[in-house]
Amino acid sequence: MPKSLPIICVAENGVDAASLSETHKAWARSNGFAGQSGRLLALPDTEGKIETYLFGLGPKSNRSALVLGLAASALPSGTYRLEGDYGDPTLAALGFRLGAYGFDRYTKAKDRPVLELPEGADAAEIENLVTSAFIARDLVNIPANDLGPDAFEAWITDFAGTHNVPTKVVRGDDLLAHNFPMIHAVGRASGQAPRLVDFCWGDAAHPKLTLVGKGVTFDTGGLNIKPGSSMALMKKDMGGAANVLGLANAIMTAGLKVRLRVLIPVVENSIAGNAFRPGDVLPSRKGLTVEIGNTDAEGRLILADALALADEESPDLIIDMATLTGAARVALGPDLPPVYARDEAFAKTLVEHGMAIDDPLWPMPLWNGYDKLLASKIADVNHISTGGLAGSITAALFLNRFIKPETEWMHFDIFAWAPEARPGRPYGGTDQVIRALYGALKARYGQ
């Protein structure tokens, strides 16, 4: 095994207290290093070769749990070990591993920095969470020409097979025969048929947990076509499904005591002569008629049919994830996904788990006073609100109509993209709420 280089972790203004020679302390001061968050400084030996690195953790009161991800993203390839007071060894190693992520599918693969496992770190937990995060990131980063509905279905089938579970797929016009009319309507204009992918894992005697992910492999906006600047990132419109699959991997790998069901409606929202139109009225699996206000709000339509199916077996908990609204980003920005939950106590627990592991989210209200904004004069409901206000809330309220009032349900309006690098999250497609949900679900259901 190659000799490892030490990374000495230093809190803000902690250089004097660090186990360094006076020469290295002087070098740090002369380079302005004072333990600032994310700052990496190479320390030379007497021959000018790199002997060790200093890494700034920042102030303890405002420190990211995954701050060491910034070290991994800045270091050259090689093998490293941690020294100093870096806190929880599992979180430190997890942050490093997540920060070392790179998407090399279309370029020459680069060697990434490797970390020796710190003493006391939970190797299995780290590997599970890293693999689950990378599943989501890789899927979001793949462009739509290589991850259309056909390829995405094949990927999900292979993924389920690695966990020894079969998939069921309802595809094309069979969606109409099996009563998924809105999934069919959204995807029928594409050259690749719309479909619903369904698989189950676990002991049927355990509590039923169902995950539903929005799988729009590309979104043109349909006949309400997006401008080019808004369409550029629409390969990520299956980010909800990608993160659901990452969470499913974490749950199955850890062996949580649930009967897990995963439902992924997979479509491409394209433009053709048979595309659904603004003003159309669609039937739904739930039996509600839905007036189409804008074909660029397609995600909630396919989710509604899938959620109605999920609800039919009265599961213990339904969770859906979707890159659903720009309004969520206006309200909370790209880093902080909103959660809409019927069980506010569990939502609070979830937020606490997320904050502890730097996977933040924030509760938003299912404010029934805004439900009237979804009124339609010719159908049971319009799928978008009038006036453009409270767009993320009204999208959640639309989905709320397709699940029985007594069912516990949580909706996550995620971005699935890191517009700039931050601890443990390089630029590009990213995981969101996987670690938070995994931690809360493990505490709730056990392994």
C-alpha positions in Angstrom: 0.0 0.0 0.0 1.4 3.5 -0.9 2.7 5.5 2.0 0.0 8.0 3.2 0.4 11.7 3.7 -1.0 13.2 6.8 -3.7 15.8 6.7 -3.6 17.7 10.0 -7.0 19.2 10.8 -6.9 22.6 12.5 -9.7 24.6 14.0 -10.0 28.3 13.2 -7.2 30.2 15.0 -5.8 26.8 16.2 -2.4 26.8 14.6 -0.6 27.5 17.8 -2.3 24.6 19.5 -1.6 22.1 16.6 1.1 19.5 16.9 3.4 21.3 14.5 7.1 22.2 14.5 7.9 25.9 15.0 9.1 25.9 11.4 5.8 24.7 10.1 3.9 27.1 12.4 5.9 29.9 10.9 5.2 28.6 7.4 1.4 28.5 8.1 1.5 32.1 9.5 3.5 33.4 6.5 0.9 31.9 4.2 -2.0 33.4 6.0 -3.3 30.0 7.2 -5.3 30.2 10.4 -7.6 27.2 10.2 -10.2 28.9 8.0 -12.9 26.6 6.8 -11.8 24.6 3.7 -8.4 26.1 3.5 -5.7 23.6 2.5 -2.0 24.3 2.8 0.9 22.0 1.9 3.8 21.9 4.3 7.3 21.2 2.8 10.1 19.2 4.3 13.7 20.4 4.3 14.1 19.3 0.6 11.0 21.2 -0.5 8.9 18.1 -1.0 5.4 18.0 0.5 5.6 16.4 3.9 2.1 17.0 5.2 -1.0 19.1 4.7 -2.9 21.5 6.9 -6.6 21.7 6.6 -8.8 24.3 8.1 -12.0 23.1 9.8 -13.3 26.6 10.6 -15.1 27.7 13.8 -16.6 24.8 15.8 -19.9 26.7 16.2 -20.5 26.9 12.4 -18.7 23.9 11.0 -20.1 21.6 8.3 -20.2 18.0 9.4 -18.7 17.1 5.9 -16.2 19.9 5.8 -13.4 17.4 4.9 -15.1 17.1 1.5 -13.4 20.4 0.6 -10.0 18.8 1.3 -10.8 15.8 -1.0 -11.9 18.1 -3.9 -8.6 20.1 -3.6 -6.0 17.3 -3.1 -4.1 15.6 -5.9 -4.5 11.8 -6.2 -2.7 9.9 -3.5 -3.3 8.2 -0.2 -4.0 10.3 2.9 -4.7 9.9 6.6 -6.3 12.3 9.1 -4.6 13.7 12.1 -5.7 16.3 14.7 -9.1 16.9 16.2 -11.4 16.2 13.2 -14.4 15.1 15.3 -16.6 12.1 14.5 -14.4 9.7 12.4 -17.3 8.3 10.4 -18.5 11.8 9.4 -15.0 12.9 8.7 -14.4 10.0 6.4 -17.8 10.3 4.8 -17.3 14.0 4.0 -13.9 13.2 2.4 -15.3 10.4 0.3 -18.3 12.4 -0.9 -16.0 15.3 -1.8 -13.7 13.1 -3.9 -16.6 12.3 -6.3 -16.0 12.9 -10.0 -18.1 12.2 -13.0 -15.8 10.7 -15.6 -18.2 9.0 -18.0 -17.3 11.2 -21.0 -13.7 12.2 -20.1 -10.5 10.3 -19.3 -10.9 9.0 -15.8 -8.9 10.8 -13.1 -7.3 9.2 -10.1 -9.0 10.5 -6.9 -7.5 11.0 -3.5 -8.0 8.0 -1.2 -8.4 8.2 2.6 -7.2 5.6 5.1 -10.1 4.8 7.3 -9.8 6.7 10.6 -9.8 4.6 13.8 -13.4 4.2 15.0 -15.0 4.9 11.7 -18.0 2.7 10.6 -16.7 1.4 7.2 -20.0 -0.3 6.2 -22.1 2.8 6.9 -19.7 5.0 5.0 -19.6 2.7 2.0 -23.4 2.4 2.0 -24.0 6.2 2.1 -21.3 7.0 -0.4 -22.5 4.4 -2.9 -26.1 5.6 -2.4 -25.1 9.3 -3.0 -23.1 8.4 -6.1 -26.0 6.5 -7.6 -28.1 9.7 -7.5 -25.2 11.9 -8.7 -24.3 9.7 -11.6 -27.9 9.3 -12.8 -28.5 13.1 -12.7 -25.3 13.8 -14.5 -25.9 11.5 -17.5 -27.4 13.4 -20.4 -30.8 12.5 -21.8 -29.4 11.0 -25.0 -27.9 8.3 -22.9 -30.6 8.1 -20.2 -33.9 8.3 -22.0 -36.9 6.3 -20.8 -35.7 3.0 -22.3 -32.2 3.3 -20.8 -33.5 4.5 -17.5 -35.9 1.5 -17.2 -33.0 -0.8 -18.1 -30.9 0.8 -15.4 -33.6 0.4 -12.7 -34.1 -3.2 -13.7 -30.4 -3.9 -13.4 -30.2 -2.1 -10.1 -33.2 -4.0 -8.6 -31.5 -7.2 -9.8 -28.4 -6.5 -7.8 -30.7 -6.6 -4.7 -32.4 -9.8 -6.0 -35.8 -8.3 -6.7 -37.7 -8.3 -10.0 -39.3 -5.2 -11.6 -42.7 -4.9 -13.1 -43.2 -2.4 -15.9 -46.4 -1.0 -17.4 -45.4 0.6 -20.7 -46.9 2.6 -23.6 -50.7 2.2 -24.3 -50.8 -0.5 -21.5 -50.7 2.5 -19.1 -54.3 3.3 -20.3 -55.4 -0.3 -19.9 -54.0 -0.3 -16.3 -55.5 3.1 -15.5 -52.4 5.4 -15.5 -53.8 8.0 -17.9 -51.8 11.0 -16.8 -48.4 9.2 -17.0 -49.5 8.2 -20.5 -50.6 11.7 -21.5 -47.3 13.4 -20.4 -45.0 10.9 -22.1 -46.9 9.9 -25.3 -45.3 12.5 -27.6 -41.8 11.1 -27.0 -40.3 8.6 -29.4 -39.7 6.4 -26.3 -42.9 5.2 -24.6 -43.8 6.4 -21.1 -43.8 3.7 -18.4 -44.2 3.0 -14.7 -41.5 0.9 -13.1 -42.4 -0.9 -9.9 -40.4 -3.1 -7.5 -40.7 -4.4 -4.0 -38.1 -5.6 -1.4 -38.2 -6.9 2.1 -40.4 -8.9 4.5 -44.1 -8.4 3.8 -44.8 -8.6 7.5 -42.8 -5.4 8.1 -44.2 -1.9 7.9 -44.9 -0.8 4.3 -42.7 2.1 3.1 -43.3 3.3 -0.5 -40.9 5.7 -2.3 -42.1 7.5 -5.4 -39.7 9.4 -7.7 -40.3 11.8 -10.6 -38.6 10.3 -13.6 -38.8 12.9 -16.3 -35.7 12.0 -18.3 -35.9 15.3 -20.2 -38.4 18.2 -20.0 -38.8 20.5 -23.0 -41.8 22.0 -21.3 -44.1 20.5 -23.9 -46.2 22.8 -25.9 -45.5 25.5 -23.2 -41.9 25.1 -24.3 -39.2 26.3 -22.1 -36.7 29.0 -23.2 -33.2 27.6 -24.0 -31.7 28.9 -20.8 -34.3 27.0 -18.7 -34.1 23.8 -20.8 -30.3 23.5 -20.5 -30.4 21.6 -17.2 -33.4 19.5 -17.9 -31.5 16.3 -18.0 -31.8 16.6 -14.2 -35.6 16.5 -14.2 -35.4 12.8 -13.2 -33.5 13.9 -10.0 -36.3 12.9 -7.8 -36.2 9.3 -9.2 -32.4 9.3 -8.9 -32.5 10.3 -5.2 -35.3 7.8 -4.5 -33.1 5.1 -6.0 -30.1 6.2 -3.9 -32.3 6.1 -0.8 -33.7 2.7 -1.8 -30.1 1.4 -2.1 -29.2 2.7 1.4 -32.3 1.1 2.9 -31.8 -2.3 1.2 -28.1 -2.4 1.8 -28.6 -1.7 5.5 -31.5 -4.1 5.8 -34.0 -1.8 7.4 -37.1 -3.6 8.8 -39.5 -2.4 6.1 -41.4 -3.8 3.1 -40.0 -1.3 0.6 -41.9 -0.5 -2.6 -40.4 1.8 -5.2 -42.5 3.4 -8.0 -40.8 5.4 -10.7 -43.0 6.9 -13.5 -40.6 7.4 -16.4 -41.4 9.8 -19.2 -39.8 12.3 -21.6 -41.9 15.5 -21.9 -41.6 16.1 -25.7 -43.4 18.0 -28.4 -45.3 16.2 -31.2 -48.7 16.3 -32.8 -50.1 14.0 -30.1 -48.6 16.1 -27.2 -51.0 17.0 -24.4 -52.2 20.6 -24.5 -52.9 23.5 -22.2 -56.6 23.4 -21.5 -56.9 19.7 -21.9 -58.9 17.8 -19.2 -57.2 14.5 -18.2 -58.7 11.7 -16.2 -56.5 10.3 -13.4 -56.1 7.0 -11.6 -57.7 8.6 -8.5 -60.9 9.4 -10.5 -60.4 13.2 -10.3 -60.5 15.1 -13.6 -57.5 17.5 -14.1 -57.5 20.6 -16.2 -54.1 21.3 -17.7 -52.9 24.9 -16.9 -49.4 24.5 -18.3 -47.7 21.6 -19.9 -44.4 22.5 -18.3 -45.9 21.4 -14.9 -45.8 17.8 -16.0 -44.1 16.2 -13.0 -47.0 16.5 -10.6 -49.2 14.7 -13.2 -47.1 11.6 -13.4 -46.5 11.7 -9.6 -50.3 11.9 -9.0 -51.0 8.6 -10.8 -48.1 6.9 -9.1 -49.1 8.2 -5.6 -52.7 7.1 -6.1 -51.3 3.6 -6.8 -49.0 3.7 -3.8 -51.9 4.7 -1.6 -54.1 1.8 -2.6 -52.4 -0.7 -0.3 -52.5 1.8 2.7 -48.8 1.8 3.4 -47.3 3.0 6.7 -45.5 5.9 5.0 -45.3 7.3 1.4 -42.4 9.5 0.5 -42.1 11.2 -2.9 -39.2 13.2 -4.3 -39.3 15.5 -7.3 -37.5 18.3 -9.0 -40.9 19.9 -9.1 -41.0 23.7 -8.9 -38.7 26.7 -9.4 -40.8 28.3 -6.6 -39.0 26.1 -4.1 -35.7 27.4 -5.2 -36.9 31.0 -5.0 -38.1 30.4 -1.5 -35.2 28.3 -0.1 -32.4 28.3 -2.7 -30.7 25.3 -4.2 -29.2 23.8 -1.0 -32.3 23.6 1.2 -35.1 21.4 -0.2 -38.6 21.9 1.3 -40.4 19.0 2.9 -44.2 18.9 3.1 -45.3 16.4 5.7 -48.6 15.4 7.3 -46.7 14.2 10.4 -45.0 17.4 11.6 -43.3 15.6 14.5 -41.6 13.2 12.1 -40.6 16.1 9.9 -39.0 17.8 12.8 -37.0 14.6 13.5 -36.0 14.4 9.9 -34.7 18.0 9.9 -32.6 17.2 13.0 -31.1 14.1 11.3 -30.3 16.2 8.2 -28.7 19.0 10.1 -26.5 16.6 12.0 -25.1 15.1 8.8 -25.1 18.2 6.6 -28.0 17.1 4.5 -30.3 20.0 5.2 -34.0 20.5 4.5 -36.7 22.7 5.8 -40.4 22.1 6.6 -43.0 24.0 4.6 -46.8 24.1 5.2 -49.5 22.2 3.5 -51.5 25.4 3.8 -55.1 24.5 3.0 -56.0 28.1 2.5 -54.2 28.0 -0.8 -56.1 25.0 -2.1 -58.7 27.3 -3.7 -56.0 28.5 -6.0 -56.2 25.1 -7.8 -59.9 25.6 -8.7 -61.1 24.8 -12.2 -64.3 25.9 -13.8 -64.6 22.7 -16.0 -62.8 19.9 -14.0 -62.3 18.7 -10.5 -59.0 20.5 -10.2 -56.5 22.6 -12.2 -53.0 21.2 -11.8 -51.4 24.7 -11.4 -52.4 27.7 -9.4 -53.8 31.0 -10.6 -51.6 34.1 -10.2 -48.3 32.3 -9.7 -48.0 32.7 -6.0 -47.0 30.0 -3.5 -46.1 27.7 -6.4 -44.3 25.1 -4.3 -47.1 24.9 -1.8 -49.8 24.6 -4.4 -47.9 21.9 -6.2 -47.8 20.0 -2.9 -51.5 20.6 -2.3 -52.2 19.2 -5.8 -50.4 16.0 -4.9 -52.2 16.0 -1.5 -55.5 15.4 -3.3 -54.4 12.0 -4.6 -53.6 10.4 -1.2 -56.2 9.4 1.4 -56.3 11.9 4.3 -55.3 9.2 6.8 -52.1 8.1 5.0 -48.8 9.4 6.3 -47.1 11.2 3.4 -44.1 13.4 2.8 -43.2 15.3 -0.3 -39.7 16.7 -1.1 -39.3 19.4 -3.8 -35.6 18.9 -4.4 -33.2 20.6 -6.9 -30.8 17.7 -7.3 -28.1 20.0 -8.6 -25.1 21.8 -7.0 -24.6 25.0 -8.9 -21.4 25.5 -7.0 -19.2 23.2 -4.9 -19.7 23.0 -1.1 -18.5 20.5 1.5 -19.1 17.0 0.3 -20.9 18.2 -2.8 -18.9 18.9 -6.0 -20.5 20.9 -8.8 -23.2 19.1 -10.8 -25.9 16.5 -10.1 -26.2 15.8 -6.4 -27.9 13.8 -3.8 -30.4 15.5 -1.5 -32.2 14.3 1.6 -30.9 10.7 1.2 -28.8 10.8 4.4 -31.4 12.7 6.3 -34.2 10.2 5.4 -32.0 7.2 5.9 -31.0 8.2 9.4 -34.6 9.0 10.4 -36.0 5.8 8.8 -33.3 3.7 10.5 -34.2 5.3 13.9 -37.9 4.7 13.2 -37.9 1.1 11.8 -34.5 -0.4 12.9 -32.2 -2.8 11.1 
